[in-house]
Amino acid sequence: MRTLSLIILSAALAFGSSYGRKTVEISPLAPEIEYMGRIVKDSANVRFNYPGVTSLVNFEGERLAMKANPGAGKFMVEIDGGAPQKVVFAESDSVIVIADSLAASRPHRARITYAIEGYEKHPQWRGFAIEGKKPRILPATRPSGPKIMFIGNSITCGYGTETTDPYEHFSYDNENHTLTYAYLAARDLDADFHVVARSGIGIYRNYAGPRTGSDWGTMPLEFDNALIYDPSTRWDHSSFTPDIICINLGTNDTSLGDYDIALYEQAMSKFHSRLRALYPDAAIVLLSGCMLSPEVLADIRPAFARIAAGDANTYCLNFLPHMDYLGYGADMHPSAAQHQIMGAQLSNFLRTLPAASRR
């Protein structure tokens, strides 16, 4: 992974007719653009705030710029399948060149993924600009593999994956969803994926919440929102029908050892039933580990087994325990190396499911 050398455009330096080239402005609502993940389309912008939301842009031209709201945060950009490059919209940035000096003789593909949790930054795609002798946008193609929904907490978000110091605390600088088991498994399977995740979130209570449960901000309460913590943005569940749903929740429910496993199982069972009603044909995979202690796993895994026993298309996968030699990310979260192990374990498991080849 490398950080892109950014070119910030101003009105004077914006794309122009230099060297006989032209510029076309592309609305974020252009039908040729494909989006993966939960988004809200307004009259002129595309809003989102979950990690992993992705735009797919195919085009002809020698240069591509992306427009976003100032302070939108961190994106990872892949051009023509190349190495990911980091792009950060600071408070002073609204347009950034994300690809330059491209061959004019062939079409190009841009994959742009939001790398952090954006509920504080309110990110928006505000469009693209293509420069070239004959610049134009082309229809993008979604991945051809299974549709996968990942529902999770900080582990799924990518909390701390860009540091190897376990005593470093969380920051947007060290969070990167594209280093997670979820993203890596999705890419391995060429999946059309969808992430609903938030650090600290749980099924019946959030991190350090009351033992008796929380009535605010848990996953069952936020799951219907297109933007987390924004109930005015109701998600249309029919707009994305997953073949596979992976649920990694329980680390925060059992945080500090002060939890009620019966309440956890009751809440997970109810949420599982809701998902089954929404997506009757989806394979549901209940994930456990890798931050859970042996004592907690002794409670969680039997609860998962009981839930799965009543549904022939629900499965349990126990991630391998954390291996110290792989190091840790911020606040003792899984390192990028640990995520690679988990990603391979998950993708290998998902390949065994009939749902993985349904499309």
C-alpha positions as a LaTeX table, in Angstrom:
\begin{tabular}{lrrr}
\hline
Residue & $x$ (\AA) & $y$ (\AA) & $z$ (\AA) \\
\hline
Met1 & 0.00 & 0.00 & 0.00 \\
Arg2 & 1.30 & 3.47 & $-0.77$ \\
Thr3 & 0.08 & 7.00 & $-0.30$ \\
Leu4 & $-0.87$ & 8.83 & $-3.46$ \\
Ser5 & 0.98 & 12.02 & $-4.19$ \\
Leu6 & $-1.99$ & 14.36 & $-4.21$ \\
Ile7 & $-2.65$ & 17.12 & $-6.68$ \\
Ile8 & $-5.13$ & 19.60 & $-5.24$ \\
Leu9 & $-6.98$ & 21.52 & $-7.90$ \\
Ser10 & $-7.92$ & 25.15 & $-7.75$ \\
Ala11 & $-10.01$ & 27.12 & $-10.19$ \\
Ala12 & $-6.86$ & 28.33 & $-11.90$ \\
Leu13 & $-5.19$ & 24.92 & $-12.06$ \\
Ala14 & $-8.28$ & 22.83 & $-12.70$ \\
Phe15 & $-8.54$ & 20.60 & $-15.73$ \\
Gly16 & $-8.28$ & 22.63 & $-18.85$ \\
Ser17 & $-7.47$ & 22.45 & $-22.50$ \\
Ser18 & $-3.70$ & 22.07 & $-22.07$ \\
Tyr19 & $-2.05$ & 19.98 & $-24.77$ \\
Gly20 & $-5.32$ & 19.91 & $-26.70$ \\
Arg21 & $-7.10$ & 17.97 & $-23.99$ \\
Lys22 & $-10.65$ & 18.45 & $-22.85$ \\
Thr23 & $-12.44$ & 17.95 & $-19.53$ \\
Val24 & $-15.82$ & 16.39 & $-18.90$ \\
Glu25 & $-17.57$ & 16.75 & $-15.56$ \\
Ile26 & $-19.36$ & 13.65 & $-14.29$ \\
Ser27 & $-22.21$ & 13.78 & $-11.80$ \\
Pro28 & $-22.00$ & 11.24 & $-8.95$ \\
Leu29 & $-25.53$ & 10.27 & $-10.03$ \\
Ala30 & $-24.40$ & 9.29 & $-13.52$ \\
Pro31 & $-25.97$ & 5.92 & $-14.42$ \\
Glu32 & $-22.60$ & 4.58 & $-15.61$ \\
Ile33 & $-21.21$ & 4.65 & $-12.03$ \\
Glu34 & $-21.79$ & 1.60 & $-9.85$ \\
Tyr35 & $-21.86$ & 1.83 & $-6.05$ \\
Met36 & $-21.44$ & $-0.93$ & $-3.50$ \\
Gly37 & $-22.68$ & $-0.43$ & 0.06 \\
Arg38 & $-25.30$ & 1.77 & 1.67 \\
Ile39 & $-25.66$ & 5.16 & 0.03 \\
Val40 & $-28.21$ & 7.97 & $-0.09$ \\
Lys41 & $-28.64$ & 9.78 & $-3.41$ \\
Asp42 & $-29.64$ & 13.41 & $-3.10$ \\
Ser43 & $-30.35$ & 15.81 & $-5.93$ \\
Ala44 & $-26.64$ & 16.37 & $-6.62$ \\
Asn45 & $-24.58$ & 14.23 & $-4.18$ \\
Val46 & $-24.15$ & 10.68 & $-2.93$ \\
Arg47 & $-23.96$ & 10.42 & 0.87 \\
Phe48 & $-22.68$ & 7.49 & 2.90 \\
Asn49 & $-20.93$ & 6.83 & 6.21 \\
Tyr50 & $-20.23$ & 3.12 & 6.55 \\
Pro51 & $-16.70$ & 1.82 & 5.86 \\
Gly52 & $-16.26$ & $-0.13$ & 2.65 \\
Val53 & $-18.69$ & 1.92 & 0.54 \\
Thr54 & $-17.22$ & 1.75 & $-2.96$ \\
Ser55 & $-17.64$ & 3.55 & $-6.27$ \\
Leu56 & $-16.70$ & 1.87 & $-9.53$ \\
Val57 & $-15.86$ & 4.22 & $-12.40$ \\
Asn58 & $-14.83$ & 3.16 & $-15.91$ \\
Phe59 & $-13.60$ & 5.83 & $-18.27$ \\
Glu60 & $-11.42$ & 6.86 & $-21.19$ \\
Gly61 & $-8.95$ & 9.66 & $-20.60$ \\
Glu62 & $-5.53$ & 10.44 & $-19.24$ \\
Arg63 & $-6.49$ & 11.95 & $-15.87$ \\
Leu64 & $-9.25$ & 11.38 & $-13.33$ \\
Ala65 & $-10.17$ & 13.61 & $-10.40$ \\
Met66 & $-12.63$ & 12.91 & $-7.60$ \\
Lys67 & $-14.79$ & 15.49 & $-5.90$ \\
Ala68 & $-15.90$ & 15.12 & $-2.26$ \\
Asn69 & $-16.91$ & 17.33 & 0.60 \\
Pro70 & $-14.00$ & 18.91 & 2.50 \\
Gly71 & $-12.98$ & 16.75 & 5.44 \\
Ala72 & $-14.58$ & 13.62 & 3.97 \\
Gly73 & $-11.67$ & 11.52 & 5.16 \\
Lys74 & $-9.73$ & 8.57 & 3.79 \\
Phe75 & $-10.32$ & 6.60 & 0.60 \\
Met76 & $-8.32$ & 3.81 & $-1.01$ \\
Val77 & $-8.03$ & 4.04 & $-4.80$ \\
Glu78 & $-7.15$ & 1.27 & $-7.24$ \\
Ile79 & $-6.58$ & 2.13 & $-10.89$ \\
Asp80 & $-6.69$ & $-0.68$ & $-13.43$ \\
Gly81 & $-6.24$ & $-3.25$ & $-10.67$ \\
Gly82 & $-3.00$ & $-1.68$ & $-9.46$ \\
Ala83 & $-1.75$ & $-1.29$ & $-5.90$ \\
Pro84 & $-4.11$ & 0.61 & $-3.58$ \\
Gln85 & $-3.27$ & 4.27 & $-3.09$ \\
Lys86 & $-4.40$ & 6.35 & $-0.14$ \\
Val87 & $-6.33$ & 9.57 & $-0.74$ \\
Val88 & $-7.31$ & 11.79 & 2.20 \\
Phe89 & $-9.74$ & 14.69 & 1.89 \\
Ala90 & $-8.66$ & 17.15 & 4.56 \\
Glu91 & $-10.70$ & 20.21 & 5.48 \\
Ser92 & $-9.01$ & 22.19 & 2.69 \\
Asp93 & $-9.62$ & 19.61 & $-0.07$ \\
Ser94 & $-12.62$ & 19.28 & $-2.33$ \\
Val95 & $-11.10$ & 17.98 & $-5.59$ \\
Ile96 & $-8.14$ & 15.59 & $-5.81$ \\
Val97 & $-6.52$ & 14.01 & $-8.85$ \\
Ile98 & $-6.57$ & 10.27 & $-8.24$ \\
Ala99 & $-5.08$ & 9.10 & $-11.55$ \\
Asp100 & $-2.74$ & 10.85 & $-13.95$ \\
Ser101 & $-0.61$ & 10.17 & $-17.04$ \\
Leu102 & $-2.79$ & 7.27 & $-18.12$ \\
Ala103 & $-2.64$ & 5.70 & $-21.56$ \\
Ala104 & $-5.07$ & 7.36 & $-23.92$ \\
Ser105 & $-5.32$ & 4.29 & $-26.12$ \\
Arg106 & $-7.41$ & 2.12 & $-23.81$ \\
Pro107 & $-10.19$ & 2.35 & $-21.19$ \\
His108 & $-9.41$ & 2.48 & $-17.47$ \\
Arg109 & $-11.07$ & 1.26 & $-14.27$ \\
Ala110 & $-11.15$ & 3.09 & $-10.94$ \\
Arg111 & $-12.24$ & 1.40 & $-7.71$ \\
Ile112 & $-12.60$ & 3.88 & $-4.83$ \\
Thr113 & $-13.35$ & 2.54 & $-1.34$ \\
Tyr114 & $-14.12$ & 4.50 & 1.80 \\
Ala115 & $-11.60$ & 3.26 & 4.36 \\
Ile116 & $-12.97$ & 4.58 & 7.66 \\
Glu117 & $-16.12$ & 5.07 & 9.71 \\
Gly118 & $-17.61$ & 8.32 & 8.49 \\
Tyr119 & $-20.48$ & 9.07 & 10.83 \\
Glu120 & $-18.61$ & 12.13 & 12.17 \\
Lys121 & $-17.33$ & 13.27 & 8.77 \\
His122 & $-20.57$ & 13.02 & 6.74 \\
Pro123 & $-18.76$ & 12.06 & 3.50 \\
Gln124 & $-20.23$ & 12.77 & 0.09 \\
Trp125 & $-19.23$ & 11.96 & $-3.44$ \\
Arg126 & $-19.75$ & 15.15 & $-5.42$ \\
Gly127 & $-18.62$ & 13.95 & $-8.81$ \\
Phe128 & $-15.65$ & 13.21 & $-11.03$ \\
Ala129 & $-13.75$ & 14.97 & $-13.79$ \\
Ile130 & $-12.05$ & 13.23 & $-16.70$ \\
Glu131 & $-9.40$ & 14.92 & $-18.82$ \\
Gly132 & $-8.12$ & 13.71 & $-22.16$ \\
Lys133 & $-8.30$ & 14.23 & $-25.89$ \\
Lys134 & $-11.59$ & 12.31 & $-26.04$ \\
Pro135 & $-12.63$ & 11.94 & $-22.40$ \\
Arg136 & $-15.76$ & 10.00 & $-21.55$ \\
Ile137 & $-17.28$ & 7.83 & $-18.88$ \\
Leu138 & $-18.09$ & 4.20 & $-19.60$ \\
Pro139 & $-20.51$ & 1.80 & $-17.93$ \\
Ala140 & $-18.94$ & 0.19 & $-14.87$ \\
Thr141 & $-19.31$ & $-3.49$ & $-14.09$ \\
Arg142 & $-20.08$ & $-4.83$ & $-10.63$ \\
Pro143 & $-18.08$ & $-7.83$ & $-9.34$ \\
Ser144 & $-19.31$ & $-11.15$ & $-10.69$ \\
Gly145 & $-19.05$ & $-13.16$ & $-7.46$ \\
Pro146 & $-21.59$ & $-13.64$ & $-4.67$ \\
Lys147 & $-23.32$ & $-10.79$ & $-2.89$ \\
Ile148 & $-22.05$ & $-10.67$ & 0.68 \\
Met149 & $-23.24$ & $-8.55$ & 3.60 \\
Phe150 & $-20.84$ & $-8.07$ & 6.51 \\
Ile151 & $-22.41$ & $-7.02$ & 9.81 \\
Gly152 & $-19.89$ & $-6.24$ & 12.51 \\
Asn153 & $-18.00$ & $-4.06$ & 14.94 \\
Ser154 & $-14.52$ & $-2.50$ & 15.10 \\
Ile155 & $-12.88$ & $-5.66$ & 13.77 \\
Thr156 & $-14.94$ & $-5.47$ & 10.59 \\
Cys157 & $-14.40$ & $-1.71$ & 10.33 \\
Gly158 & $-10.61$ & $-2.02$ & 10.36 \\
Tyr159 & $-9.92$ & $-0.34$ & 13.71 \\
Gly160 & $-6.17$ & 0.04 & 14.19 \\
Thr161 & $-5.08$ & $-1.94$ & 11.14 \\
Glu162 & $-2.55$ & 0.65 & 9.99 \\
Thr163 & $-0.38$ & 0.49 & 13.11 \\
Thr164 & 1.64 & $-2.24$ & 14.79 \\
Asp165 & 1.66 & $-0.52$ & 18.18 \\
Pro166 & $-0.93$ & $-2.18$ & 20.45 \\
Tyr167 & $-0.74$ & 0.78 & 22.84 \\
Glu168 & $-1.62$ & 3.32 & 20.16 \\
His169 & $-5.22$ & 4.46 & 20.48 \\
Phe170 & $-7.77$ & 4.67 & 17.71 \\
Ser171 & $-7.57$ & 7.40 & 15.10 \\
Tyr172 & $-8.77$ & 7.74 & 11.55 \\
Asp173 & $-5.11$ & 7.61 & 10.56 \\
Asn174 & $-4.78$ & 4.02 & 11.76 \\
Glu175 & $-8.18$ & 2.71 & 10.62 \\
Asn176 & $-8.42$ & 1.08 & 7.20 \\
His177 & $-11.27$ & $-1.22$ & 6.21 \\
Thr178 & $-9.43$ & $-2.45$ & 3.10 \\
Leu179 & $-6.97$ & $-4.31$ & 5.37 \\
Thr180 & $-9.72$ & $-6.30$ & 7.10 \\
Tyr181 & $-10.73$ & $-9.95$ & 6.85 \\
Ala182 & $-14.07$ & $-8.85$ & 5.36 \\
Tyr183 & $-12.62$ & $-6.77$ & 2.55 \\
Leu184 & $-9.92$ & $-9.34$ & 1.76 \\
Ala185 & $-12.41$ & $-12.21$ & 1.64 \\
Ala186 & $-14.75$ & $-10.18$ & $-0.56$ \\
Arg187 & $-11.96$ & $-9.38$ & $-3.00$ \\
Asp188 & $-10.80$ & $-13.00$ & $-3.02$ \\
Leu189 & $-14.32$ & $-14.09$ & $-4.00$ \\
Asp190 & $-14.86$ & $-11.15$ & $-6.37$ \\
Ala191 & $-17.90$ & $-10.36$ & $-4.26$ \\
Asp192 & $-20.36$ & $-7.52$ & $-4.55$ \\
Phe193 & $-20.15$ & $-6.61$ & $-0.88$ \\
His194 & $-22.01$ & $-4.45$ & 1.61 \\
Val195 & $-20.75$ & $-3.45$ & 5.07 \\
Val196 & $-22.87$ & $-2.50$ & 8.08 \\
Ala197 & $-20.39$ & $-2.02$ & 10.90 \\
Arg198 & $-19.46$ & 0.36 & 13.68 \\
Ser199 & $-16.74$ & 0.26 & 16.34 \\
Gly200 & $-18.10$ & $-0.45$ & 19.80 \\
Ile201 & $-21.46$ & $-1.76$ & 18.59 \\
Gly202 & $-23.15$ & $-4.89$ & 19.87 \\
Ile203 & $-26.31$ & $-6.95$ & 19.59 \\
Tyr204 & $-27.83$ & $-6.38$ & 23.01 \\
Arg205 & $-25.45$ & $-3.77$ & 24.42 \\
Asn206 & $-22.54$ & $-1.70$ & 23.16 \\
Tyr207 & $-19.04$ & $-1.57$ & 24.61 \\
Ala208 & $-19.13$ & $-1.20$ & 28.42 \\
Gly209 & $-22.91$ & $-0.80$ & 28.32 \\
Pro210 & $-25.20$ & $-1.89$ & 31.13 \\
Arg211 & $-25.31$ & $-5.62$ & 31.79 \\
Thr212 & $-29.06$ & $-5.56$ & 31.32 \\
Gly213 & $-28.74$ & $-4.19$ & 27.77 \\
Ser214 & $-28.91$ & $-0.92$ & 25.83 \\
Asp215 & $-31.89$ & 0.77 & 24.23 \\
Trp216 & $-29.76$ & 3.00 & 21.98 \\
Gly217 & $-27.28$ & 2.43 & 19.17 \\
Thr218 & $-27.13$ & $-1.36$ & 19.06 \\
Met219 & $-27.02$ & $-3.10$ & 15.69 \\
Pro220 & $-30.69$ & $-4.19$ & 15.66 \\
Leu221 & $-31.67$ & $-0.56$ & 16.28 \\
Glu222 & $-29.36$ & 0.86 & 13.58 \\
Phe223 & $-29.74$ & $-1.82$ & 10.93 \\
Asp224 & $-32.64$ & $-0.12$ & 9.14 \\
Asn225 & $-30.74$ & 3.14 & 8.63 \\
Ala226 & $-28.89$ & 3.84 & 5.38 \\
Leu227 & $-26.65$ & 6.17 & 7.40 \\
Ile228 & $-25.84$ & 5.07 & 10.91 \\
Tyr229 & $-27.35$ & 7.30 & 13.63 \\
Asp230 & $-29.60$ & 8.95 & 11.05 \\
Pro231 & $-33.12$ & 7.46 & 11.26 \\
Ser232 & $-34.30$ & 9.87 & 8.56 \\
Thr233 & $-32.40$ & 7.74 & 6.02 \\
Arg234 & $-34.30$ & 4.46 & 5.97 \\
Trp235 & $-32.60$ & 1.69 & 4.04 \\
Asp236 & $-34.52$ & $-0.18$ & 1.34 \\
His237 & $-33.60$ & $-3.79$ & 2.13 \\
Ser238 & $-34.83$ & $-4.94$ & $-1.27$ \\
Ser239 & $-32.10$ & $-2.89$ & $-2.98$ \\
Phe240 & $-29.40$ & $-5.38$ & $-1.99$ \\
Thr241 & $-30.26$ & $-9.06$ & $-1.55$ \\
Pro242 & $-27.21$ & $-10.90$ & $-0.21$ \\
Asp243 & $-26.36$ & $-14.49$ & $-1.02$ \\
Ile244 & $-24.32$ & $-14.64$ & 2.19 \\
Ile245 & $-24.53$ & $-12.69$ & 5.47 \\
Cys246 & $-21.54$ & $-12.75$ & 7.82 \\
Ile247 & $-22.22$ & $-11.55$ & 11.38 \\
Asn248 & $-19.29$ & $-10.75$ & 13.66 \\
Leu249 & $-20.87$ & $-9.33$ & 16.82 \\
Gly250 & $-20.26$ & $-10.23$ & 20.45 \\
Thr251 & $-16.93$ & $-8.66$ & 21.37 \\
Asn252 & $-18.63$ & $-5.53$ & 22.71 \\
Asp253 & $-21.60$ & $-7.39$ & 24.19 \\
Thr254 & $-19.17$ & $-9.37$ & 26.35 \\
Ser255 & $-16.82$ & $-6.46$ & 27.03 \\
Leu256 & $-15.22$ & $-6.16$ & 30.48 \\
Gly257 & $-16.64$ & $-9.57$ & 31.36 \\
Asp258 & $-19.85$ & $-7.99$ & 32.64 \\
Tyr259 & $-22.48$ & $-9.56$ & 30.40 \\
Asp260 & $-25.56$ & $-11.73$ & 30.46 \\
Ile261 & $-25.15$ & $-14.53$ & 27.91 \\
Ala262 & $-28.89$ & $-15.33$ & 27.99 \\
Leu263 & $-29.74$ & $-11.76$ & 26.96 \\
Tyr264 & $-27.05$ & $-11.87$ & 24.28 \\
Glu265 & $-28.36$ & $-15.13$ & 22.83 \\
Gln266 & $-31.94$ & $-13.86$ & 22.94 \\
Ala267 & $-30.98$ & $-10.68$ & 21.04 \\
Met268 & $-28.84$ & $-12.55$ & 18.50 \\
Ser269 & $-31.61$ & $-15.08$ & 17.90 \\
Lys270 & $-34.13$ & $-12.29$ & 17.34 \\
Phe271 & $-31.79$ & $-10.46$ & 14.95 \\
His272 & $-31.10$ & $-13.72$ & 13.11 \\
Ser273 & $-34.86$ & $-14.20$ & 12.69 \\
Arg274 & $-35.19$ & $-10.67$ & 11.31 \\
Leu275 & $-32.45$ & $-11.33$ & 8.76 \\
Arg276 & $-34.03$ & $-14.62$ & 7.78 \\
Ala277 & $-37.35$ & $-12.87$ & 7.19 \\
Leu278 & $-35.68$ & $-10.22$ & 5.04 \\
Tyr279 & $-33.44$ & $-12.63$ & 3.14 \\
Pro280 & $-35.02$ & $-16.11$ & 3.18 \\
Asp281 & $-32.48$ & $-17.64$ & 0.78 \\
Ala282 & $-29.26$ & $-16.18$ & 2.23 \\
Ala283 & $-26.66$ & $-18.29$ & 3.95 \\
Ile284 & $-26.01$ & $-16.77$ & 7.38 \\
Val285 & $-22.58$ & $-17.25$ & 8.95 \\
Leu286 & $-22.07$ & $-16.53$ & 12.65 \\
Leu287 & $-18.42$ & $-15.58$ & 13.29 \\
Ser288 & $-16.66$ & $-15.85$ & 16.64 \\
Gly289 & $-13.22$ & $-14.65$ & 17.69 \\
Cys290 & $-10.50$ & $-13.49$ & 17.48 \\
Met291 & $-10.50$ & $-10.96$ & 20.36 \\
Leu292 & $-12.65$ & $-13.10$ & 22.66 \\
Ser293 & $-11.17$ & $-14.88$ & 25.66 \\
Pro294 & $-11.53$ & $-18.67$ & 26.05 \\
Glu295 & $-14.06$ & $-18.03$ & 28.85 \\
Val296 & $-16.24$ & $-15.86$ & 26.60 \\
Leu297 & $-15.93$ & $-18.27$ & 23.68 \\
Ala298 & $-17.19$ & $-21.02$ & 25.96 \\
Asp299 & $-20.42$ & $-19.00$ & 26.24 \\
Ile300 & $-20.65$ & $-17.61$ & 22.70 \\
Arg301 & $-20.05$ & $-20.74$ & 20.66 \\
Pro302 & $-22.77$ & $-22.89$ & 22.27 \\
Ala303 & $-25.20$ & $-19.99$ & 21.84 \\
Phe304 & $-24.32$ & $-19.82$ & 18.14 \\
Ala305 & $-24.72$ & $-23.57$ & 17.80 \\
Arg306 & $-28.22$ & $-23.40$ & 19.29 \\
Ile307 & $-29.23$ & $-20.62$ & 16.88 \\
Ala308 & $-27.80$ & $-22.45$ & 13.88 \\
Ala309 & $-29.45$ & $-25.73$ & 14.89 \\
Gly310 & $-32.85$ & $-24.34$ & 14.02 \\
Asp311 & $-31.90$ & $-23.16$ & 10.51 \\
Ala312 & $-30.37$ & $-25.43$ & 7.86 \\
Asn313 & $-28.80$ & $-22.47$ & 6.05 \\
Thr314 & $-27.02$ & $-20.97$ & 9.08 \\
Tyr315 & $-23.41$ & $-21.83$ & 9.83 \\
Cys316 & $-20.83$ & $-21.15$ & 12.53 \\
Leu317 & $-17.19$ & $-20.28$ & 11.84 \\
Asn318 & $-14.66$ & $-19.91$ & 14.63 \\
Phe319 & $-11.79$ & $-17.69$ & 13.63 \\
Leu320 & $-8.38$ & $-18.96$ & 14.61 \\
Pro321 & $-7.20$ & $-17.45$ & 17.91 \\
His322 & $-4.90$ & $-14.49$ & 17.74 \\
Met323 & $-1.25$ & $-15.42$ & 17.29 \\
Asp324 & 1.16 & $-13.14$ & 19.11 \\
Tyr325 & 3.82 & $-13.38$ & 16.42 \\
Leu326 & 1.44 & $-11.58$ & 14.06 \\
Gly327 & 1.42 & $-8.54$ & 16.33 \\
Tyr328 & $-1.49$ & $-6.29$ & 17.19 \\
Gly329 & $-3.13$ & $-3.17$ & 15.86 \\
Ala330 & $-4.27$ & $-0.19$ & 17.92 \\
Asp331 & $-5.72$ & $-0.95$ & 21.36 \\
Met332 & $-4.88$ & $-4.67$ & 20.98 \\
His333 & $-7.11$ & $-5.08$ & 17.93 \\
Pro334 & $-6.19$ & $-7.56$ & 15.19 \\
Ser335 & $-3.18$ & $-6.57$ & 13.13 \\
Ala336 & $-3.24$ & $-6.38$ & 9.35 \\
Ala337 & $-1.35$ & $-9.69$ & 9.34 \\
Gln338 & $-3.99$ & $-11.30$ & 11.57 \\
His339 & $-6.71$ & $-10.00$ & 9.25 \\
Gln340 & $-4.98$ & $-11.68$ & 6.32 \\
Ile341 & $-5.17$ & $-15.02$ & 8.14 \\
Met342 & $-8.84$ & $-14.46$ & 8.99 \\
Gly343 & $-9.66$ & $-13.31$ & 5.47 \\
Ala344 & $-8.20$ & $-16.46$ & 3.96 \\
Gln345 & $-9.99$ & $-18.62$ & 6.53 \\
Leu346 & $-13.31$ & $-16.94$ & 5.75 \\
Ser347 & $-13.02$ & $-17.02$ & 1.96 \\
Asn348 & $-12.03$ & $-20.68$ & 2.03 \\
Phe349 & $-15.05$ & $-21.45$ & 4.21 \\
Leu350 & $-17.47$ & $-19.42$ & 2.10 \\
Arg351 & $-16.37$ & $-21.26$ & $-1.04$ \\
Thr352 & $-17.80$ & $-24.46$ & 0.46 \\
Leu353 & $-21.29$ & $-22.93$ & 0.67 \\
Pro354 & $-23.73$ & $-23.42$ & $-2.22$ \\
Ala355 & $-24.62$ & $-19.73$ & $-1.93$ \\
Ala356 & $-21.10$ & $-18.74$ & $-2.98$ \\
Ser357 & $-21.75$ & $-19.97$ & $-6.54$ \\
Arg358 & $-25.36$ & $-18.88$ & $-6.79$ \\
Arg359 & $-24.78$ & $-16.01$ & $-9.22$ \\
\hline
\end{tabular}
